[in-house]
Amino acid sequence: PGGVDGLNMGVASVAVNMSLDARINTTVTPWAQLVPKDIFNNFVVPYANLNEGRTNARALLAEALFPILRQNKAASFDDAIGAVNGYGDASFGSVWTALSKQ
């Protein structure tokens, strides 16, 4: 029947496609291709884990993250982690600042 788990809204296919797009988008996430395939398939591709809510959170996160990653020119895992946590270009803020504005 659907409805309760969000699957009737296309959440699963949207989330999986966003995962795959992030992996091949060498402009914004060049380091994503370095994630081993088994880890990517088991921990990144699934749109939800166990009792996690079935929501379209990846779109919200991508909207907040990608401008920060672009601004900070995050070319590695370390660069991305620093940018997300606000250790890159201080004038741009962190993902937490960006999400609090939405």
C-alpha positions as CSV (number, residue, x, y, z in Angstrom):
1,P,0.0,0.0,0.0
2,G,2.7,2.5,0.8
3,G,2.4,5.9,2.4
4,V,3.9,5.3,5.8
5,D,7.5,4.6,4.7
6,G,7.8,7.3,2.0
7,L,8.4,4.8,-0.7
8,N,5.3,6.0,-2.7
9,M,6.9,9.4,-2.9
10,G,10.0,8.0,-4.7
11,V,12.3,8.5,-1.7
12,A,14.4,5.4,-2.4
13,S,15.1,6.0,-6.1
14,V,15.9,9.7,-5.5
15,A,18.3,8.9,-2.6
16,V,20.0,6.1,-4.6
17,N,20.4,8.4,-7.7
18,M,21.8,11.2,-5.5
19,S,24.4,8.7,-4.1
20,L,25.5,7.7,-7.5
21,D,25.5,11.3,-8.8
22,A,27.8,12.3,-5.9
23,R,30.2,9.4,-6.7
24,I,30.6,10.4,-10.3
25,N,30.5,14.2,-9.8
26,T,34.2,14.9,-9.9
27,T,33.6,18.7,-9.9
28,V,32.1,18.8,-6.4
29,T,33.0,15.5,-4.8
30,P,36.2,14.2,-6.5
31,W,37.1,12.2,-3.4
32,A,33.9,10.2,-3.5
33,Q,35.3,7.8,-6.1
34,L,38.0,6.8,-3.5
35,V,35.4,5.3,-1.2
36,P,35.8,1.5,-1.6
37,K,33.0,-0.1,-3.6
38,D,31.8,-2.4,-0.8
39,I,31.6,0.5,1.7
40,F,29.8,2.7,-0.9
41,N,27.3,0.0,-1.7
42,N,26.6,-1.0,1.9
43,F,26.7,2.4,3.7
44,V,26.2,5.2,1.1
45,V,23.7,3.9,-1.5
46,P,21.0,2.6,0.9
47,Y,18.5,5.5,1.4
48,A,17.9,4.5,5.0
49,N,19.3,2.2,7.7
50,L,17.2,0.1,10.1
51,N,14.7,2.4,11.8
52,E,16.0,5.6,10.2
53,G,13.2,7.8,8.9
54,R,12.3,7.4,5.2
55,T,12.7,11.0,4.2
56,N,14.4,12.9,1.4
57,A,17.2,14.2,3.7
58,R,19.8,13.8,1.1
59,A,18.4,16.6,-1.0
60,L,18.4,18.9,2.0
61,L,22.0,17.9,2.8
62,A,23.2,18.3,-0.8
63,E,21.7,21.7,-0.9
64,A,23.6,22.7,2.2
65,L,26.8,20.8,1.5
66,F,27.6,21.3,-2.2
67,P,28.0,25.1,-2.1
68,I,30.3,24.7,1.0
69,L,32.4,22.0,-0.8
70,R,32.6,24.2,-3.9
71,Q,33.6,27.3,-2.0
72,N,36.3,25.5,-0.1
73,K,37.5,23.5,-3.2
74,A,37.3,20.3,-1.2
75,A,39.6,17.9,-3.1
76,S,40.1,15.2,-0.5
77,F,38.3,13.6,2.4
78,D,40.2,15.8,4.9
79,D,39.2,19.0,2.9
80,A,35.5,17.9,2.8
81,I,35.5,17.1,6.6
82,G,37.1,20.5,7.4
83,A,34.7,22.3,5.1
84,V,31.6,20.6,6.5
85,N,32.7,21.4,10.1
86,G,33.5,25.0,9.3
87,Y,37.3,24.8,9.2
88,G,37.7,26.0,5.6
89,D,36.8,29.4,4.4
90,A,35.5,31.0,7.6
91,S,33.4,33.5,5.7
92,F,31.2,30.8,4.2
93,G,30.4,28.9,7.5
94,S,29.7,25.3,8.1
95,V,27.0,22.9,7.0
96,W,25.4,23.4,10.4
97,T,25.1,27.1,9.8
98,A,23.7,26.5,6.3
99,L,21.1,24.0,7.7
100,S,20.0,26.3,10.5
101,K,19.0,28.9,7.9
102,Q,16.7,26.5,6.0
